[in-house]
Amino acid sequence: MKSLNLIQVVRRYGPVGGMERYVWEMSREMAALGHRVTILCEQLLAESAPNHIHVIELGVVRPKPRWLAHLRFSARVSAWLAAHPEENRIIHSHERTAVHQFSTFHGPPFATVKNKPWWQRISPRIYSNLWLEKRELYGSQVKAVIPNSPLIADALRRYYPSVSSRLATPIMPGVADILPRPDRHVPPQGGVIGFIGKEWKRKGLDIAVRIVAEVRKQRPDLIFMVAGPDPNEITPLFQTWDGGFLLLGETDSTPLYAQFDLLLHPARQEPYGMVIAEARAAGVPVVISNACGIASELNQDVILDNNASIRDWAGTVENNIGCQANIIKRDWKTVAEEQLECYLKYSEPLAKV
């Protein structure tokens, strides 16, 4: 394969979060395979850019309202590309942009809002977000839309049936090298349960707090470690607790898995669940909701319905905490190779740099 000229677009570029980690790892593998990689982002969230990757920081936009932040960032991306014209480049966005040829869908379609009563859908925010999503999917320059899980592929087909002709085979995330959890004895009154997720409401942290509180009735020395959310924002969830929890904020989660005796992820909506894949790669047992895209890859005895009782959740956690899980890992080189195949399949002329 000839070297490709690849532009990857993401607002935050670094080894944090789910989508951000996806772009960070995939772009590094693309560069390692000999392709020219440029990142257009608001900011680099690392001390330095990875080897052989050119990072362009376009400046941080005001994060709220979210739809307006998407629009402002999109305008900066369009302006930069117009000011730096090049032929035969592949523009791959992970955001709501207007100039991409490829777009990876990392989250559920905003169009799920159509399930709400009509009077809850009358707002400029909803109209704007739906317009941005349709532009991302149906722009005349778009070659392919790439879901990051079969769950997202199904959702896109359901809410946007006419996108099927440009809907690519899902390319699911990989996992970087992660320190495996050592085979250790978990004391009957203790252990460590982990939760990772910046978007904590969607990922069910409030439910997890109630589940762990129930488990702590039998394991009073149990520690609950939470990474991702701003500690100041989630501290009220623990107002009835007397210790027993650590709020780590936004941090690199990779070193944490070896400390966990179980990962708890009772998400209300989770397109894939990268933290679940990472936990499996570290040999950490997991208990998750059936709203996670990765659920089809797991044994059903660790998957609960979102409407299950807190007692049922706690019982499943108790049955699995400290178990030595099999290490299951999909590497990022495979992800990059699948993405390269997608580029060539949908845009042969663009592949000739």
C-alpha positions in Angstrom: 0.0 0.0 0.0 1.2 3.5 -0.9 1.6 6.0 1.9 -1.6 7.9 2.6 -2.1 11.5 3.6 -4.4 11.3 6.6 -6.1 14.1 8.5 -7.7 13.0 11.8 -10.1 15.5 13.4 -10.9 15.4 17.2 -11.5 18.1 19.7 -9.3 16.7 22.4 -6.3 14.7 21.3 -4.6 12.6 24.0 -4.7 9.3 25.9 -7.8 10.3 27.9 -11.4 9.4 27.6 -13.0 6.9 25.2 -13.2 8.6 21.8 -9.9 10.5 22.5 -8.1 7.2 23.3 -9.5 5.7 20.1 -8.1 8.5 17.9 -4.8 8.6 19.9 -4.0 4.9 19.6 -5.3 4.5 16.0 -3.3 7.5 14.7 -0.1 6.2 16.3 -0.6 2.9 14.6 -1.3 4.6 11.3 2.0 6.6 11.6 3.9 3.4 12.6 2.6 1.8 9.4 4.3 4.6 7.4 1.3 6.9 6.7 1.4 10.6 7.0 -0.8 11.7 9.9 -2.0 15.2 10.8 -4.3 15.8 13.8 -6.6 18.8 13.8 -7.8 19.4 17.4 -8.6 22.1 20.0 -5.7 21.0 22.1 -3.1 18.3 22.7 -3.8 16.6 26.0 -0.3 15.1 26.4 3.2 16.4 27.1 4.2 15.9 23.5 2.8 14.6 20.2 3.5 10.9 19.3 6.4 10.2 17.0 5.8 11.2 13.3 2.4 12.8 14.0 1.9 16.5 13.2 -0.6 18.0 15.7 -2.3 21.3 14.8 -4.0 23.0 17.8 -6.8 25.2 16.7 -7.6 26.6 20.2 -10.2 25.7 22.8 -13.7 26.8 22.2 -16.2 27.5 24.9 -17.7 24.1 25.8 -21.3 25.2 26.3 -23.8 25.2 24.8 -22.5 22.0 23.3 -24.1 22.4 19.9 -22.5 25.8 19.5 -19.1 24.4 20.6 -19.5 21.8 17.8 -20.3 24.5 15.3 -17.4 26.7 16.3 -14.8 23.9 16.2 -16.2 22.8 12.9 -15.7 26.3 11.5 -12.1 26.3 12.6 -11.5 23.0 11.0 -13.0 24.1 7.7 -11.0 27.4 7.8 -7.7 25.6 8.4 -8.3 23.1 5.6 -9.3 25.9 3.2 -6.1 27.8 4.1 -3.9 24.7 3.6 -5.2 23.0 0.4 -3.8 19.7 -0.6 -4.8 17.1 -3.1 -5.3 13.4 -2.4 -5.8 13.7 1.4 -8.2 11.7 3.5 -10.1 13.7 6.1 -11.5 11.5 8.8 -13.5 13.2 11.5 -14.6 12.0 14.9 -16.6 15.2 15.5 -19.6 17.1 14.0 -17.7 18.6 11.0 -18.6 19.7 7.5 -15.6 18.7 5.3 -14.8 15.1 6.2 -14.9 12.1 3.9 -15.1 9.6 6.7 -16.8 9.9 10.1 -16.5 7.5 13.0 -19.7 7.4 15.1 -18.6 6.9 18.7 -21.9 7.6 20.4 -25.6 7.0 20.0 -27.3 9.1 17.4 -28.7 12.3 18.8 -31.9 11.4 16.8 -32.9 9.2 19.7 -34.4 12.4 21.0 -37.2 11.6 18.5 -38.5 9.0 21.1 -39.5 11.8 23.4 -43.0 13.4 23.2 -43.2 16.2 20.6 -43.5 19.0 23.2 -40.1 18.0 24.7 -38.5 18.3 21.2 -39.3 22.0 20.5 -36.1 23.8 21.2 -33.3 25.5 19.3 -30.8 23.1 21.0 -32.6 20.0 19.6 -33.0 21.5 16.1 -29.3 22.5 16.0 -28.0 19.1 17.2 -30.2 17.3 14.7 -29.0 19.5 11.9 -25.3 19.0 12.9 -25.9 15.2 12.9 -27.6 15.1 9.5 -24.8 17.3 8.1 -22.2 14.8 9.4 -24.0 11.8 7.9 -25.3 13.2 4.6 -22.7 15.7 3.4 -22.1 15.3 -0.3 -18.4 14.8 0.3 -19.0 11.9 2.8 -17.7 8.5 1.6 -18.4 6.4 4.6 -19.8 6.5 8.2 -18.1 4.1 10.5 -19.9 2.9 13.7 -17.7 1.8 16.5 -20.0 -1.1 17.4 -22.8 -3.2 16.0 -25.1 -1.5 18.5 -24.4 1.9 17.0 -24.7 0.5 13.4 -28.2 -0.7 14.3 -29.2 2.6 15.8 -28.0 4.5 12.7 -30.0 2.3 10.5 -33.1 2.7 12.6 -33.0 6.5 12.8 -31.4 7.2 9.4 -32.4 4.4 7.1 -31.1 6.1 4.0 -27.5 6.2 5.4 -27.2 2.5 4.9 -25.5 2.8 1.5 -22.5 4.6 3.1 -22.6 2.7 6.4 -19.3 0.8 6.8 -18.7 -2.4 8.8 -18.2 -1.4 12.5 -14.6 -0.9 13.6 -14.5 -1.6 17.3 -11.8 -0.1 19.6 -8.6 -1.9 20.5 -6.7 -1.9 23.8 -3.2 -0.6 24.5 -0.8 -2.5 26.7 -2.2 -2.7 30.2 -0.6 -4.0 33.3 -2.5 -7.2 34.2 -4.2 -7.6 37.5 -2.1 -9.9 39.7 -3.8 -13.0 41.1 -4.4 -11.9 44.6 -6.6 -12.8 47.5 -9.5 -10.4 48.1 -10.4 -10.2 51.8 -14.0 -11.1 52.5 -14.7 -7.7 54.0 -12.7 -5.6 51.5 -11.6 -5.4 47.9 -11.6 -2.6 45.3 -14.3 -1.8 42.8 -13.5 0.6 40.0 -15.7 2.9 37.8 -14.3 4.9 34.9 -16.2 7.4 32.8 -16.1 11.2 32.3 -19.8 11.3 31.2 -20.8 9.8 34.5 -24.6 10.3 34.2 -24.8 8.3 30.9 -22.5 5.7 32.3 -24.5 5.3 35.5 -22.2 6.4 38.3 -25.2 7.3 40.5 -26.5 3.7 40.1 -23.0 2.4 40.8 -22.8 4.4 44.0 -26.0 2.7 45.2 -24.8 -0.7 44.2 -21.4 -0.4 45.9 -23.1 1.0 49.0 -25.2 -2.2 49.1 -22.2 -4.4 48.7 -20.4 -2.5 51.5 -23.1 -3.8 53.9 -21.3 -7.1 53.6 -17.8 -5.7 52.8 -17.4 -2.7 55.1 -13.7 -2.3 54.1 -14.5 -2.1 50.4 -12.9 0.8 48.4 -14.7 2.4 45.5 -12.3 4.1 43.0 -13.9 6.6 40.5 -11.9 8.0 37.6 -13.0 10.5 35.0 -15.6 12.9 36.4 -14.7 16.1 38.1 -14.6 15.3 41.9 -16.4 18.5 42.8 -19.3 17.6 40.6 -19.8 14.1 41.9 -19.0 14.5 45.6 -22.7 15.0 46.5 -23.4 11.4 45.4 -21.3 10.3 48.4 -22.8 12.6 51.0 -24.0 9.7 53.1 -20.7 7.8 53.0 -18.2 7.8 55.7 -15.0 7.3 53.7 -14.4 4.2 51.5 -14.2 6.0 48.2 -11.5 7.7 46.1 -12.4 10.4 43.4 -9.4 10.6 41.0 -10.8 13.0 38.5 -9.7 13.0 34.8 -6.6 10.8 34.6 -4.9 8.1 32.6 -6.9 5.0 33.6 -4.4 2.5 32.2 -2.5 2.0 35.5 -5.7 1.6 37.5 -6.9 -1.7 36.3 -4.3 -3.7 38.1 -5.7 -2.2 41.3 -9.3 -3.2 40.6 -10.9 -6.4 41.9 -13.9 -5.6 39.7 -15.0 -3.0 37.2 -18.6 -1.9 37.6 -20.3 -0.2 34.6 -24.1 0.1 34.9 -24.4 2.4 31.9 -27.8 3.7 30.8 -26.3 4.1 27.3 -22.9 2.9 26.1 -22.2 2.6 22.4 -19.3 0.2 23.0 -17.5 0.4 26.4 -13.8 0.8 26.0 -13.2 0.7 29.7 -14.8 -2.8 29.7 -12.5 -3.9 26.9 -9.5 -2.5 28.9 -10.6 -4.3 32.0 -10.8 -7.6 30.1 -7.4 -7.0 28.7 -6.1 -6.6 32.3 -7.9 -9.8 33.5 -10.3 -7.7 35.7 -13.8 -9.2 36.2 -16.6 -6.9 35.1 -20.3 -6.4 35.8 -22.1 -4.3 33.3 -25.6 -3.3 31.9 -27.1 -4.7 28.8 -27.0 -1.1 27.3 -23.3 -1.6 26.5 -22.3 -2.4 22.9 -19.7 -4.8 24.1 -22.3 -6.9 26.0 -22.6 -9.3 23.1 -19.0 -10.4 23.7 -19.4 -11.2 27.4 -20.9 -14.1 29.4 -24.5 -13.3 30.2 -24.1 -13.9 33.9 -22.2 -10.6 34.3 -24.8 -8.5 32.4 -27.9 -7.1 34.0 -30.8 -5.1 32.7 -30.9 -1.5 33.6 -34.1 -2.0 35.5 -32.6 -4.8 37.7 -32.8 -4.1 41.4 -29.9 -2.8 43.3 -29.9 -6.0 45.3 -29.6 -8.0 42.1 -26.7 -5.9 41.0 -25.0 -6.2 44.4 -25.4 -10.0 44.3 -23.8 -10.2 40.9 -20.9 -8.0 42.0 -20.4 -10.2 45.1 -20.4 -13.3 42.9 -17.7 -11.9 40.6 -15.4 -9.7 42.7 -11.9 -10.9 42.8 -12.4 -13.7 40.2 -9.4 -14.2 37.9 -10.9 -13.3 34.5 -9.4 -14.5 31.2 -7.3 -11.9 29.5 -9.0 -11.0 26.2 -7.4 -8.3 24.0 -7.8 -6.7 20.6 -4.8 -4.7 19.6 -4.8 -1.2 18.0 -2.8 -2.3 15.0 -5.7 -4.4 14.0 -8.0 -1.4 14.3 -5.7 0.7 12.1 -5.5 -2.0 9.5 -9.3 -2.3 9.4 -9.6 1.4 9.0 -7.1 1.5 6.1 -9.1 -1.2 4.4 -12.2 1.0 4.8 -10.4 4.0 3.3 -9.4 2.0 0.2 -12.8 0.4 -0.2 -14.8 3.6 -0.2 -12.3 6.1 -1.8 -9.8 4.4 -4.2 -8.8 7.7 -5.9 -8.0 9.3 -2.6 -5.5 6.6 -1.8 -3.0 7.7 -4.3 -0.9 10.3 -2.5 
